Amino acid sequence: MKKTFIKSKPTFLMVLILCFVMIFPLFTFTGCGSLTYGVGADGSAISTTIIEGKVGEDYMAFVGTAKTENPDDVIAYALKEGSVLPAGLVMDADGFIEGIPTEKGDFAFSVIATLGEKSAEASFNVKIQEGALAYESQEVKVVTGADFEKSVAIATTESGSVINGVTYALAEDSDPLPEGVNLSSDGILSGTVASNGEHNLKITASAKDCAPVTADVLLKAAKPWLVYDTGALPKATAGTFYTANVATAVSAVDSTAVPNVVYTLPAGSKLPAGLSLSREGLISGTPTEATNATFSIRAGVTGYTAATAEFKIKVNASFPSVAEEGTLTLKTESFADVETSKYVYVPNAVEASTTNRQTTTFFVTEGELPKGLSLYENGALVGKTTDVGQFNFTITAKADGCEDVSKEYSIKVVATLVYENEKYYEDSANDLFVGQQCNLDLGKASKPAGYESDTSAIKYEFVSAPDGLVIDPDTGVVTGAPTKSYKQVAIEVMASAEGFSSKKATFTVHIEDAVVSGVTRFEAEYIDLRGMVGSGYSGSAQEGGLIDSTPEVKASRSKNGKDCETVAGGYYLPYTYGPMLLTFEFESDRAVTGADISAFLDSEVAASFSIEPNEFAVRVNGVDVAYGSIAIDNSSGKLVEFKKYAFGKVNLVEGANVVEIQLYSNSNNVGGSYNPAIDAIEFENLGGATLSWRPALYNLAAYTQA
């Protein structure tokens, strides 16, 4: 079925009018069974201009205007071989061109219309104009003396669409960045500000073929502060006991709870009559009259700037009535465990129902709760205890018109194990390897202070872990052989002991692939990209974001790090416009003299240029390869197909070898610095030597070893 102009395409009507005004009069019908496309009334070929586009903005045009005598004929459209649409646009078989253009310019292309064995051709022109960015001013607040990472990457197109490849840089007239603070090209402010103060930054957002735009960014550094949200509290009823928790202030740094926050009423702020506020943030009491109250509460703690929030309570009027006879039923079956030294507020710890709709109150009538815990008459459990153990008690529920109901309960107070050695293993000595036995000591959980003499054993188990690993339940030591590689993966361990709350810890490890032998071509996308940042106009050109692949580009591809094929859609490393170091590490089972080294290169720059050793250095085991000037020719201005370029003879040693490709800014260009994109390096004439390496297949999830 051909596409029709319906609501699912919000701009179809406009496109339809434009396209048919420009195109339809130029196409004519011929004889019976003819297919007419791209010819004028006199039968001569014509070139047709279609609707203009703009870099970064949604685009749609329609070129499916070929005609036959039968309006029900289904005509298929395809680009003529060798024709290319502007980058970012695609055309479907119905003749719709859609997408988001990524480069400006005047473009020409040809389309083939096909009906059965008949075909006809039409040529079109389209202009893609320079894009425009919008970048709003913003404020970034950070804690003095604390590491931070804040994104200022909020630039969009003028229409509000997200655009890829935006880079960010400090404008020339901006205040300098505070010492210890960096701005990455992808718009991340990070570092540490040493002292309180404000810094008026001007940051410029740029994208390929878009006009840059600058925004004011106010960077404020202050001592730690609390964030305290306002809100409405549960409704109350006059004459009925009430509790509500307002202890919700958290650290502005990481949104975590801050110990020992004190909650108070600022001067002039009042709660409804009958209610009071505890320093722990509990509102409690029996309101005496109906009201709508608005009040403020201040949250403060030493070392933090205090915060104030506004709250509202609606107190409904009571409705006195003569209680009819009814039945009261306790609904609560048991109490959850309580952690020692931790403040507890459980609003409905005990619940009941009555058949006569009377309010139920609760009381401890036998035994005792742990010291420091209280059961309020509305069933709320509140407080903090340092006791540990099981406590038995009886709760009696009362309601007018109902017979009292009592039930025995118990609360278990437990201490929490200590397991504070969570870490990310940055040291490569802690790396794991696919198929290789490991022995990773994750440290030991311990019992909290005051419980060192407890004899209960601490046991360990995985919450989650990579396949192939096991954990010793008594020691917490991880052994086994991983079956899959990861750039980084979490090992989550739960430590438990009788009478204590369990504690989970997370450890992050890097798992390398297994060694692959018999390699002659080493794919650039499988080198270690951790910590690597590329250049160019893409904000995603970091680590795995350096790798690219498009169906239009022929490049080398390997699914296992050894066997390679050159295919459309292979993988490569672009974004090499400037200083960059690529490292290939491998082993040789013998020394080799006079091996040939080549690299597979291509360029997305529309120019012929050369690379020189002082701009594109190839180094083997610390020795620079002396090669002559190498010409890179790409008149299309796009990556098309990676070609093999010979760099000369090199010597390899038995054991570990390192090839470094040192990229510098290439000055032989028009309009900027660039180097060719890199697909792979290859060795030939190895004299029978076998080369091996650990490819970083985890860079491409589809090919990770398993």
C-alpha positions in Angstrom: 0.0 0.0 0.0 1.2 3.5 -0.8 1.4 6.1 2.0 -1.5 8.6 2.1 -1.6 12.1 3.5 -3.3 11.6 6.8 -3.1 13.0 10.3 -0.3 10.6 11.3 2.0 12.9 9.2 1.3 16.3 10.7 3.1 18.2 7.9 1.9 16.1 5.0 -0.7 18.6 3.9 1.8 21.4 3.6 4.3 19.0 1.9 1.7 17.8 -0.5 0.8 21.3 -1.6 4.4 22.3 -2.0 5.6 19.2 -3.7 2.7 19.0 -6.2 3.0 22.7 -7.0 6.7 22.2 -7.8 6.6 18.7 -9.3 3.3 17.6 -10.6 2.9 20.0 -13.6 6.3 18.8 -14.9 5.3 15.2 -15.3 3.1 14.0 -18.1 1.2 10.9 -19.2 2.2 9.0 -22.3 0.6 6.1 -24.0 -1.2 3.1 -22.6 0.8 1.3 -19.9 3.4 4.1 -19.7 5.4 5.1 -16.6 6.1 8.9 -16.6 8.6 10.4 -14.1 10.9 13.3 -14.4 10.1 14.6 -17.9 8.5 17.8 -19.1 5.7 18.2 -21.6 8.2 17.9 -24.5 9.6 14.7 -23.1 12.9 16.2 -22.0 14.5 15.4 -18.6 14.2 18.1 -16.0 15.7 18.8 -12.6 13.3 19.6 -9.8 13.9 21.5 -6.6 12.1 20.2 -3.5 11.3 21.8 -0.2 14.3 23.3 1.7 15.5 21.9 5.0 17.5 23.0 8.0 20.2 21.3 9.9 18.9 19.8 13.1 15.2 20.3 12.2 12.7 17.6 11.3 12.4 17.3 7.5 9.9 15.7 5.1 9.5 15.9 1.4 7.6 13.8 -1.2 9.1 12.7 -4.5 6.7 9.8 -5.3 5.0 11.6 -8.2 5.5 9.2 -11.1 2.3 8.5 -13.0 0.7 5.7 -14.9 -2.7 5.5 -16.5 -4.0 3.3 -13.6 -4.2 5.3 -10.3 -4.1 2.0 -8.3 -0.7 1.0 -9.6 1.8 0.7 -6.8 5.1 2.3 -7.9 8.3 1.7 -5.9 10.9 4.4 -5.5 14.7 4.0 -4.8 17.8 6.2 -5.0 19.7 5.7 -8.2 22.9 3.8 -7.7 25.6 6.3 -6.7 23.1 8.9 -5.6 23.2 10.0 -1.9 20.7 12.0 0.1 21.9 14.7 2.5 23.3 13.2 5.7 20.5 12.3 8.2 17.8 11.8 5.5 16.3 8.6 4.2 13.8 7.7 1.5 11.3 4.9 1.7 9.8 2.9 -1.2 6.7 5.2 -1.3 8.9 8.3 -2.2 8.8 10.0 1.3 12.1 11.6 2.3 12.3 12.1 6.1 14.8 12.6 8.9 16.9 15.3 10.5 19.6 16.8 8.2 23.0 17.0 9.8 24.9 19.1 7.2 24.2 22.1 5.1 24.7 22.5 1.4 23.1 22.2 -2.0 22.5 18.6 -2.9 21.5 16.8 -6.1 20.2 13.2 -6.3 18.3 11.0 -8.7 15.4 8.6 -8.0 14.3 5.6 -9.9 10.5 4.9 -10.1 9.7 1.2 -10.9 6.5 -0.5 -11.9 7.0 -4.2 -12.8 9.6 -4.2 -15.6 9.1 -0.5 -16.4 11.3 2.2 -14.7 11.8 5.9 -15.0 14.2 8.4 -13.6 13.9 11.9 -12.1 16.5 14.3 -10.7 16.0 16.5 -7.8 17.8 19.3 -5.9 17.5 20.2 -2.3 19.0 23.0 -0.2 19.8 22.3 3.5 20.3 25.6 5.3 22.5 26.2 8.3 20.8 25.2 11.6 20.2 27.4 14.6 20.7 26.5 18.2 18.8 27.7 21.3 20.7 27.7 24.6 19.0 29.1 27.7 20.8 30.7 30.7 21.0 28.6 33.8 22.3 28.5 37.4 24.5 25.7 38.7 24.9 25.4 42.5 27.6 23.2 43.9 29.0 22.5 47.4 32.3 24.2 48.2 35.2 21.7 48.6 33.2 18.7 47.3 33.6 16.9 44.0 30.8 17.6 41.6 29.6 16.8 38.1 26.9 18.9 36.6 25.6 19.0 33.0 25.0 22.3 31.2 24.3 20.5 27.9 20.8 21.8 27.3 21.1 23.3 23.9 18.5 22.4 21.4 17.4 23.5 17.9 15.3 26.7 17.8 12.2 24.5 17.6 13.2 22.7 20.8 14.3 19.5 19.2 17.3 17.7 20.6 20.3 17.8 18.3 23.3 15.4 18.3 26.9 16.4 18.1 26.7 19.7 20.2 29.9 20.7 21.8 30.4 23.3 24.6 33.3 25.6 25.3 34.0 28.7 27.4 33.4 31.9 25.5 36.2 34.4 25.1 34.4 37.1 27.2 33.5 34.6 30.0 34.9 34.7 33.6 37.6 32.0 33.8 36.6 28.7 35.3 37.5 28.4 39.0 40.7 26.6 39.7 40.0 22.9 39.9 37.0 23.0 37.6 36.8 21.7 34.0 34.3 22.0 31.2 34.2 19.0 28.8 33.2 19.3 25.2 30.0 17.5 25.9 28.9 20.1 28.4 29.9 18.6 31.8 31.1 21.0 34.4 33.1 18.9 37.0 35.8 19.3 39.6 36.0 21.0 43.0 35.5 24.7 43.9 37.8 25.6 46.8 35.9 28.6 48.2 32.4 30.1 48.3 31.5 32.5 45.6 29.8 33.1 42.3 31.4 32.8 38.8 29.7 34.3 35.8 30.4 31.9 33.0 29.5 32.3 29.3 29.4 29.0 27.5 29.1 28.6 23.8 27.2 25.7 22.2 28.3 24.7 18.7 27.3 22.0 16.3 28.4 21.2 12.7 26.7 23.5 10.2 24.8 25.4 12.9 25.3 28.9 14.1 26.8 28.9 17.6 24.9 30.4 20.5 26.2 31.6 23.9 24.3 31.4 27.3 25.1 32.8 30.7 25.8 30.1 33.3 26.0 31.2 36.9 28.2 28.8 38.9 27.6 29.2 42.6 29.7 27.6 45.3 28.4 27.4 48.8 28.7 25.3 51.9 26.5 22.2 52.0 22.8 22.9 52.1 19.6 21.0 52.8 16.8 20.5 50.3 13.4 20.5 52.0 10.3 20.0 49.9 6.9 21.6 50.8 3.6 19.8 50.6 0.2 19.1 52.0 0.0 16.8 55.0 -2.7 14.1 55.7 -6.0 15.5 56.9 -6.9 15.6 60.6 -10.1 15.5 62.5 -10.8 17.7 65.5 -10.8 15.6 68.7 -9.0 12.7 67.1 -5.3 12.0 67.8 -3.1 12.8 64.8 0.5 12.2 63.6 2.4 13.3 60.5 6.0 13.1 59.6 7.8 16.2 58.1 11.4 14.8 58.5 12.1 14.9 54.8 15.0 17.2 54.4 18.0 15.7 52.5 21.4 16.7 51.3 21.4 18.8 48.2 24.6 17.1 47.1 23.3 13.5 46.6 19.7 13.6 47.9 20.6 11.3 50.8 19.4 11.7 54.4 21.5 13.8 56.8 21.8 12.5 60.4 20.6 14.6 63.3 18.6 17.2 61.4 16.5 19.3 63.9 13.0 20.5 62.9 11.6 23.7 64.4 8.9 26.3 63.9 10.3 29.7 62.8 9.1 32.7 64.7 5.5 33.6 63.8 4.7 30.1 62.5 2.0 28.1 64.4 0.5 24.6 64.2 -3.2 24.1 64.6 -4.2 24.2 68.3 -3.5 20.9 70.1 -0.6 19.8 67.8 3.1 20.0 68.5 6.3 19.4 66.6 9.2 17.3 67.9 12.8 18.0 67.0 12.8 14.8 65.0 10.1 16.2 62.7 7.0 14.5 64.1 3.7 16.5 64.3 1.5 14.9 66.9 -1.4 15.6 69.2 -5.2 16.1 69.2 -6.4 19.1 67.3 -9.1 21.0 69.1 -10.9 22.8 66.3 -11.6 22.7 62.6 -9.2 24.8 60.5 -7.1 25.1 57.4 -3.6 25.9 58.6 -0.5 26.9 56.7 2.8 27.1 58.5 6.6 26.8 57.9 9.1 24.4 59.4 12.8 24.9 59.4 15.3 22.0 58.9 18.8 22.6 60.3 21.9 20.7 61.2 25.5 21.7 61.9 27.6 22.1 58.7 24.7 22.7 56.4 22.8 25.8 55.3 19.3 25.4 56.8 16.2 25.1 54.6 12.6 26.0 55.3 9.5 24.5 53.8 5.8 25.4 53.9 3.1 22.9 54.8 -0.6 22.7 55.0 -3.0 20.8 57.3 -6.7 20.6 57.0 -8.5 19.8 60.3 -12.0 18.6 59.7 -14.8 19.2 62.2 -15.8 16.3 64.4 -19.3 14.9 64.1 -20.5 13.9 67.6 -22.9 11.0 67.5 -24.2 8.4 69.9 -22.2 5.3 69.2 -24.3 2.3 68.2 -23.2 -1.1 69.3 -20.6 -2.5 67.0 -17.7 -5.0 66.6 -14.0 -4.1 66.7 -11.5 -6.2 64.8 -7.7 -5.9 65.0 -6.3 -6.2 61.5 -2.5 -6.1 62.3 -0.9 -9.5 62.4 2.7 -8.7 63.4 5.3 -6.0 63.6 8.3 -5.7 61.2 11.8 -5.8 62.7 13.3 -2.5 63.9 16.9 -1.4 63.5 18.7 -0.3 66.6 19.7 3.4 66.8 17.5 4.3 63.8 14.6 6.7 64.1 11.3 4.9 63.3 8.0 6.4 62.2 5.4 3.9 61.1 2.1 5.7 60.7 -0.2 2.7 60.8 1.8 0.1 62.7 -1.5 -1.1 64.3 -4.8 -1.0 62.4 -8.3 -2.0 63.2 -11.8 -1.8 61.8 -15.2 -1.2 63.4 -18.7 -2.0 62.2 -20.1 1.2 63.7 -17.6 3.6 62.2 -16.1 4.8 65.5 -12.5 5.9 65.9 -10.2 3.2 67.4 -7.4 4.0 69.9 -4.6 1.7 70.8 -2.7 1.2 74.1 0.1 -1.1 75.4 -1.6 -2.8 78.3 1.0 -5.6 79.2 4.7 -5.9 78.7 6.9 -3.1 77.3 8.1 -1.8 74.0 11.9 -1.4 73.6 13.1 1.6 75.5 12.8 4.8 73.3 9.9 3.5 71.2 6.3 4.6 71.7 3.0 3.5 70.4 0.7 6.5 69.9 -3.0 6.1 70.4 -3.7 6.3 66.6 -1.5 3.2 66.0 1.7 5.0 65.0 5.0 3.5 66.2 7.5 6.3 66.8 11.0 6.7 68.3 14.5 5.3 68.4 15.9 2.5 70.6 19.4 1.2 71.4 18.0 -2.1 72.8 18.5 -5.3 70.9 16.5 -8.4 71.1 12.8 -9.6 71.0 10.2 -7.7 73.1 6.8 -9.1 73.8 3.8 -7.0 74.7 0.0 -6.8 74.5 -1.9 -4.1 72.7 -5.6 -3.3 73.5 -7.8 -1.6 71.0 -10.8 0.5 72.1 -13.7 2.1 70.3 -17.0 3.6 71.5 -19.8 1.0 71.4 -17.4 -1.9 70.9 -15.9 -4.4 73.2 -12.2 -3.9 73.8 -10.0 -6.3 71.8 -6.5 -7.3 73.0 -3.7 -9.2 71.2 -0.1 -10.2 72.0 2.6 -8.9 69.7 6.4 -8.8 69.6 9.0 -6.6 68.1 12.5 -7.8 67.2 15.2 -5.1 67.4 18.2 -5.9 65.3 21.6 -4.3 64.7 22.9 -3.9 61.1 26.1 -5.5 59.9 28.9 -3.1 58.8 30.1 -3.7 55.2 31.7 -0.4 54.2 34.4 -1.5 51.8 32.4 -1.0 48.6 34.7 0.1 45.8 35.3 0.4 42.1 38.5 -1.6 41.3 40.4 0.9 39.1 43.7 -0.9 39.5 44.1 -3.3 36.6 45.6 -5.8 39.0 41.9 -6.5 40.0 40.8 -7.1 36.4 39.1 -10.5 35.7 39.4 -12.5 32.4 37.0 -14.5 30.5 37.7 -18.2 31.0 40.4 -17.6 33.6 40.0 -18.6 37.2 40.0 -15.7 39.6 40.3 -15.2 43.4 38.8 -11.9 44.5 38.7 -11.1 48.2 35.9 -8.6 48.7 36.8 -8.0 52.3 34.8 -8.8 55.4 31.6 -7.6 56.9 31.7 -7.0 60.6 29.3 -6.5 63.5 28.6 -3.0 64.8 30.4 -1.5 67.8 29.2 -3.2 71.0 28.5 -6.6 69.4 32.0 -7.8 68.7 31.6 -10.6 71.2 28.5 -12.0 69.4 29.3 -15.5 68.2 26.8 -15.8 65.3 28.5 -16.4 62.0 28.4 -14.0 59.1 27.4 -15.6 55.8 27.8 -14.2 52.3 25.7 -14.7 49.2 25.4 -13.1 45.7 22.6 -10.6 45.1 23.9 -10.4 41.5 27.1 -11.4 39.8 28.5 -12.2 36.3 27.9 -15.7 35.2 30.7 -18.2 36.1 31.5 -16.7 39.5 30.7 -18.2 42.9 31.2 -16.8 46.4 32.4 -18.7 49.5 29.5 -18.3 52.0 32.0 -18.3 54.9 34.7 -16.0 53.7 33.1 -13.9 51.0 35.9 -14.7 48.6 34.8 -14.8 44.9 36.2 -17.5 42.7 35.4 -19.1 39.3 35.9 -18.1 35.6 33.8 -15.3 34.1 32.0 -16.3 30.8 31.5 -12.8 29.5 33.5 -9.6 29.3 32.3 -6.2 30.6 33.8 -2.7 30.6 32.5 -2.6 34.2 30.0 -4.8 36.0 28.7 -4.9 39.5 29.1 -7.7 41.9 26.5 -7.3 44.7 27.1 -9.3 47.9 24.7 -9.7 50.9 26.2 -10.3 54.3 23.9 -11.8 56.9 24.0 -13.0 60.5 21.5 -14.3 63.0 20.1 -11.4 65.1 21.4 -8.7 62.7 20.0 -6.9 59.7 21.7 -7.9 56.5 24.0 -5.5 54.7 24.5 -5.3 50.9 27.8 -4.2 49.4 28.6 -3.5 45.7 32.0 -4.0 44.0 32.6 -3.0 40.4 35.1 -4.9 38.3 36.4 -4.9 34.7 36.3 -8.3 32.9 38.6 -8.7 29.9 38.0 -11.0 27.0 39.9 -14.2 26.5 43.1 -14.2 24.4 42.7 -14.7 20.6 45.6 -16.2 18.6 46.4 -16.1 15.0 45.6 -12.4 14.5 47.0 -10.3 11.7 44.5 -7.5 11.5 43.8 -5.6 14.8 40.5 -3.7 14.8 40.7 -0.2 16.2 37.2 -0.6 17.8 38.6 -3.3 20.0 41.4 -1.4 21.7 41.0 -0.2 25.3 39.1 3.0 25.0 38.6 3.6 28.7 39.3 7.2 29.6 39.7 8.2 25.9 38.1 11.3 24.5 37.9 12.1 20.8 37.7 15.5 19.1 35.5 16.7 16.3 31.9 17.9 16.7 30.4 14.9 18.6 29.7 15.3 22.3 29.5 11.5 22.5 33.0 10.9 21.2 34.2 9.4 24.5 35.2 5.8 25.2 32.7 3.5 23.4 31.1 6.6 21.8 34.2 6.9 19.6 33.1 3.9 17.7 30.9 4.5 14.6 29.2 2.4 12.0 26.8 3.3 9.2 25.2 1.1 6.5 26.7 3.3 3.8 30.4 2.9 4.9 32.5 -0.1 4.1 34.9 -1.0 6.9 36.5 -4.0 8.4 34.4 -6.0 10.9 35.3 -8.8 13.3 32.9 -10.7 15.5 35.7 -12.4 17.5 38.7 -10.1 17.3 40.5 -12.4 14.9 38.5 -13.2 11.7 37.8 -10.0 9.7 35.6 -9.1 6.7 35.2 -5.8 4.9 31.5 -5.1 4.8 29.0 -2.2 4.6 28.3 -1.4 8.2 31.7 -2.3 9.6 33.1 -0.4 12.7 35.8 2.3 12.9 37.0 5.2 15.0 36.2 8.7 13.6 36.5 12.0 15.6 40.3 12.1 15.3 40.5 15.8 14.6 43.4 16.6 16.9 45.7 15.1 19.5 44.9 11.5 20.3 46.8 8.3 21.2 45.6 4.9 20.0 47.3 1.9 21.6 47.3 -1.7 20.2 48.9 -4.3 22.6 49.6 -7.8 21.5 52.0 -10.8 21.9 54.2 -12.5 19.4 55.5 -16.1 19.8 58.8 -15.1 18.2 60.9 -12.1 17.2 60.2 -10.8 13.6 62.4 -8.6 11.5 61.0 -6.7 8.6 57.3 -7.3 9.0 55.0 -5.0 7.0 52.6 -2.7 8.8 49.5 -1.1 7.2 46.5 0.9 8.4 43.0 1.0 7.0 42.0 4.7 6.7 39.4 7.0 5.2 38.3 10.6 5.6 35.1 12.5 6.0 36.7 15.7 4.8 35.9 16.8 1.3 39.5 17.3 0.2 42.7 15.6 -0.8 45.3 15.9 1.8 48.4 14.1 3.1 49.5 12.7 6.4 53.1 13.0 7.6 55.0 11.3 10.5 55.0 14.5 12.5 51.1 14.6 12.3 50.2 10.9 12.2 53.0 9.0 14.0 53.1 5.2 13.9 55.3 3.8 16.6 56.2 0.2 17.2 57.8 -0.7 20.6 58.8 2.9 21.0 60.4 3.2 17.6 58.8 5.6 15.1 58.1 4.2 11.7 59.8 6.4 9.0 57.3 6.6 6.2 56.9 9.0 3.4 53.9 11.4 2.8 50.7 9.4 2.4 48.0 11.0 0.3 44.3 10.5 1.4 41.9 11.3 -1.3 38.2 11.8 -0.6 36.4 14.2 -2.8 32.9 13.1 -1.6 33.4 14.7 1.8 32.0 11.6 3.5 33.3 8.3 4.8 32.8 5.8 2.0 35.2 2.9 2.1 38.4 2.3 4.2 41.4 1.7 2.1 44.7 0.0 3.0 47.8 2.3 3.3 51.3 0.8 3.8 53.6 2.4 6.4 56.7 0.3 6.0 58.8 -2.3 7.7 58.9 -2.9 11.4 60.5 -5.3 13.9 58.5 -7.2 16.5 59.9 -8.8 19.7 59.1 -12.1 21.2 56.5 -11.5 23.9 54.7 -8.2 24.5 54.6 -5.6 21.6 52.9 -2.2 21.5 51.8 -0.2 18.5 51.0 3.4 19.1 49.3 5.7 16.6 49.9 9.2 17.8 47.6 11.7 16.2 48.4 15.4 16.1 46.5 18.2 14.5 46.9 17.9 10.7 47.6 21.3 9.2 47.2 20.3 5.5 43.5 21.1 5.4 40.9 23.6 4.5 38.9 25.1 7.4 40.2 23.1 10.4 42.3 20.3 11.8 41.7 16.7 11.0 43.1 13.3 10.7 41.7 10.3 8.8 39.3 8.0 10.6 40.9 4.6 11.6 39.5 1.2 10.9 42.3 -1.3 11.8 46.1 -2.0 11.5 47.4 -5.1 9.8 50.7 -7.0 9.8 52.0 -9.1 6.9 55.2 -11.1 6.2 55.4 -12.3 9.8 57.8 -15.1 8.9 55.6 -17.7 10.6 55.1 -15.8 13.8 51.7 -16.1 15.6 50.3 -12.9 17.1 47.8 -12.9 20.0 45.8 -10.2 21.8 42.9 -9.6 24.2 40.3 -7.7 22.0 38.0 -5.4 24.0 34.9 -7.0 22.4 32.8 -5.5 25.2 33.1 -2.2 23.3 30.4 -3.7 21.0 27.8 -5.5 23.0 26.7 -7.6 20.0 30.1 -9.3 19.8 31.0 -9.8 23.4 32.7 -13.1 24.0 30.5 -15.7 25.7 
